[in-house]
Amino acid sequence: MDWVPIVFGTFKVVALITAMFFAIKWHYDQGEKGDRQALLRSGAKVATGFAIALFGVGLLAFTLSRMLGLELSY
């Protein structure tokens, strides 16, 4: 029974690495076909959306912790 986690863990790692390789290769191939400027513009939009979402979650967590009376200062 001790070999089961080793075999399944190894299979999981190999499957994830293979999937990541093909996903990166596919995205790279798609980037070569398309317009470079459109690719950069969509990347900037995603990065901006992520930054706004990160700021919103941080603000929500800070506000909620203040409402619950948690000490946030040193």
ABEGO torsion letter per residue (X at the ends): XAAAAAAAAAAAAAAAAAAAAAAAAAAAAAAAABBAAAAAAAAAAAAAAAAAAAAAAAAAAAAAAAAAGBBABX
